[in-house]
Amino acid sequence: MRRYNQRLGLIFFAVYTLLYIGFVALNAISAETMEMTPVAGINLAVLYGFGLMIAAIVMAMVYGAMCKATSGKTSSPEADGEGQQ
C-alpha cells in the first residue's frame, strides 16, 4: 500500500505543478490577460490564485481519503521493505 500512496501523491503533485506552471507562464507571457476582470470586478490573477489554493485543499482531501481507504490493513516493516538494512 505504501507504493500506491507514494504513486498517488506523485500524481497529485504533478497535476498541481502543471496548474502552477500555467499560472506562472500566463503571468510571464501574457500579463495583460491576468488583468481581465471576468467575475464581479475581480481580476483573473486573483481568481486563478484562489483556484490554486482551492485545488490544493481539494487534492489534499482526496489524497487523504484515498490513502485512508487503502491503509486499513496493517503490515509489518518487513512487508514494506523497511526492515532490511
C-alpha positions in Angstrom: 0.0 0.0 0.0 2.9 2.3 0.6 3.9 2.3 -3.0 0.3 3.0 -4.1 0.2 6.0 -1.7 3.5 7.3 -3.0 2.5 7.0 -6.6 -0.8 8.7 -5.9 1.0 11.5 -4.1 3.3 12.0 -7.1 0.4 12.1 -9.5 -1.3 14.8 -7.4 2.0 16.7 -7.2 2.4 16.5 -11.0 -1.1 17.8 -11.6 -0.7 20.7 -9.2 2.7 21.5 -10.6 1.1 21.8 -14.1 -1.6 24.1 -12.8 1.0 26.3 -11.1 3.3 26.3 -14.2 0.2 27.5 -16.2 -0.3 30.3 -13.7 3.4 31.4 -13.9 3.5 31.1 -17.6 0.4 33.1 -18.1 1.8 35.9 -15.9 5.2 35.8 -17.8 3.9 35.6 -21.3 0.6 37.5 -21.2 0.3 39.7 -18.1 -2.5 41.7 -19.8 -4.6 38.5 -19.7 -4.3 38.4 -16.0 -5.6 41.9 -15.7 -9.0 40.9 -17.2 -12.0 41.1 -14.8 -14.2 38.2 -15.7 -16.2 38.0 -12.5 -17.5 40.7 -10.2 -14.6 43.1 -10.9 -12.0 40.6 -9.6 -9.1 40.1 -12.0 -8.0 36.8 -13.4 -4.8 36.7 -11.4 -6.7 36.7 -8.1 -9.3 34.2 -9.3 -6.5 31.9 -10.6 -4.6 32.2 -7.3 -7.7 31.3 -5.3 -8.3 28.4 -7.7 -4.8 27.1 -7.0 -5.4 27.3 -3.2 -8.8 25.5 -3.6 -7.3 22.9 -5.9 -4.5 22.2 -3.3 -7.1 21.8 -0.5 -9.3 19.5 -2.6 -6.4 17.4 -3.8 -5.2 17.0 -0.2 -8.6 15.9 0.9 -8.9 13.4 -2.0 -5.4 12.1 -1.3 -6.2 11.7 2.4 -9.4 9.9 1.7 -7.8 7.6 -0.9 -4.9 6.7 1.3 -7.2 6.2 4.3 -9.3 3.8 2.3 -6.2 1.7 1.4 -4.4 1.8 4.8 -7.0 -0.3 6.7 -4.6 -3.3 6.5 -1.7 -3.3 8.9 1.6 -4.6 7.7 4.9 -5.2 9.2 8.0 -3.2 8.3 9.5 -6.2 6.6 6.5 -6.4 4.3 7.1 -2.8 3.2 10.9 -3.4 2.8 11.7 -1.1 5.7 13.1 -3.8 8.0 16.1 -4.6 5.8 19.5 -2.9 6.1 
